[in-house]
Each structure stands twice: as C-alpha cells, then as structure tokens.
Amino acid sequence: MKFIMTAFTNLELSLKILAVAEDGFLRREHIKDGESITWQSGQSLVVLPDRTFNTDEDFILALQNNVQIAFGAAAITLDVCRQEIGLELPDPIITEQDQVVALIYQIRCCFAHDIAEPRWVIRGQRYKRIYDLGYKQIDLTNLDGKHFEYDDIGGLDTLEVMRIRLIGH
C-alpha cells in the first residue's frame, strides 16, 4: 500500500510531461539532448550519450512510452495493493467489487508479461466477460492476445477510478 500513491503520482507526472511536450513547451533540447551527461549515485556511474533522440517525433514517442510504462507500473502496484488488503481473485465474479478486482488483475497481466508491448493475456473463461463499472462497461470477451489499448478499458481514467473504488482514495 505504501507505493500506490507514488505509482499514481508517477503516472500523473508522465502524463503532464507528455502534455507539455505535445504543446511545444518542452523540447528535446531542453533536456540537454546534444550533450553527454554523467550521472552518479553512490558507486554507480552512468554516462549518457550526447544524442538520445534523432527527431522531435522520437522524443514524443519516448514520452508516450514513458506514460505507458508508468501506467503499467501503476496497474501492477494496484494489483499488489489488492493482495495486501486481502482481496483474493473472485470466482465467480458477481459483485461490483469482484469486477473491479478481476479487471485490475487483467490489466496488470497485460503489463506484467511485457511492459514495453503490453498484450491482453486472459486466462480463464471467467475473465472473458463484460465488466460493468456503472459509468462504463468494459468488454474483455474477445481481447485475449490483442495489444493493450487504453480504449479497451474506456480510457486512462479507468485505472484511477478503480484505485479509488479499491482503496477509497
């Protein structure tokens, strides 16, 4: 539970940085792209190359990928949180809470198997269903094997809504 807010704050920060870059207020040259950087932490020393991005499009793509990785980390952390508060995976899936728990787990599975290219891995017939969260319905009946898209779950906000429903804040 202690990392859930950090995971969601990191997702929010990633989204904000992407939005600022897409609006043109953050450009690749602002992050010293074009000069090498040495970073040291304790005994660890990393020398970053002078050119990370070849184009502005590469820069935006990297920021989009950063959002996806932050989203995946938040989903995985939310599922760990579910386990820590003692909520088992429901079988059968009946109540709204059962649906939230099962859906969190399914989103987590997309990213846990490959955070860079998340794909739906829906094992078990009970998960291949329509999830009714009241304000939106999420249909996982035919997504197994498909690349994950935010639209599959009704948008980026769905993870935040499930976090609130799971832990109340």
N, C-alpha and C positions, 0 to 999 in steps of 0.2 A: 504494500500500500504506500510505502514512503516514496516510491519513484513515480507514482501515477501522475502527480501534478507536474513533475519535471518532464515526463514524456509528452504530456499535452502542451506544456509551455514551449517545448522544443518544436512541436508541430506548428503551433501558432507563430513562432519566430520564423520558421522556414517559409510559411505562407506569406508573412509580412515582407520578408526579404525578396521573395519572388515577385510580389505585387509592386514593390518599389522598383525593382529592376525592369519589370514589364512596362512600367510607367516612364521609364527612362531616367529615373533619378539615381540609380545605381548602375554603373557601367563596369565592365571588366577592368578597365584601367584604374578604377578606384580601389581595387584590391591588390594593387601592385602587380598586375599581370604585365609582364615585360621586364621584371627584375627578379633575381633569385632572392629567396628569403630563408634564413636559417632559424629554426625553431628548436628550443631546448627546454626540456623538462626533466629535472633530476639528471640522471646519466644518459637519458635519451637525447639524441641529436639528429634532427632531420633537416636536410637541405632540399627545399622545394625548387623545382626548375623555374627558369625565368619566364617561360611561356607555358601556361596551362591551357588556355583556350585559343584556338585558331581564329574563331569568328565570334561575333556577338551572339549568333544563334547557338553556338556551343556553350556559351556562358548561360544563356536562358535554359537550355536543356539540362545543364548541370544543376541549376537551381530547381527545376521541375523534378529531377531525380532526387534531390535532397528532400523535397516535400514528400515524395513517395516513400523514401526510407524513413523519414520521421513519422509518417502515417503508420507504416508497418511496425515500427518500434512502439508506437502508442497502442496499436492493436494487440501486440504481443504482451505489453505491460498490463493492459486492461484484462487480458485473459489470466495472467498471473495473479492479478488482484482478485479476480473471481475465485480462483483456487484458494487464495489466502483467507478469504472471508467464508470459506467452507461451502461454496456452491458447486455441487457436482454437475456434470453434464446430464441434462434431463433425458429420461427415457421412460415414458413417452414425453413428447413436447406438447404441453397443454396450455399452461397459463402464459400471460404476457411476459412474466419474469423468465419462464422457461425459454420463450422465444428469444429474449434479449441475450440470455446466457448462451444458447446454441448459436445464435448469429455472431456473437463476439468470437466464439470458438472457431467458427467457419472463416471469418475474416482473418483471424490470427493464423489459421492454417495456410492461407494464401501466401502470406509473407514469411512464415517460418520455414517453408520449403525452399523459397527463393526470394529474398527481399529485393533483389535488383529487377527481377522479372516475375512479379507475383502472378500466380495462376490458381484458379479455384481447384481445390482438392477436396471433394465432397464424398467422403466415405461413409457409407451407411444410409440406407433409404430414408431414415427418419429426418435427415438434414435436407433432403431434396424436397423442398416444400415452399409455400408462400408464408412469409413471416409478416404478421400484422402488428405493427407498432402503433396503431391508432391513427397517427397522422400520415403514415405512408406504409405501403405494402412492398415487401422485397421478395422477389421471386427467384429462388435458387434451384428450381426444379430441373433446369437444363444448363447449368453453368459449369458442371464438372469438366475440368481440362481447359476451360477458356481463360484467357488472360484477364486478370482483375482490372476492372474499371470502376471509378468512383460512382458512375451512374448505375452500376449493378446494385448498389446499396442505397440509391436515392441521393447520392452526393456526399461530399466531405463531411457535412454536418452530422451525418448519422452516427458516426463514432462518438462524437461529443454527447449527443442525446443519449446514447446507450451508457456512456460513462455516468451521466447524471442519474439515469434510472437504476444503474447498478449500485452506486455508492452514495448517491444523494447530493453530490456537489462536483 
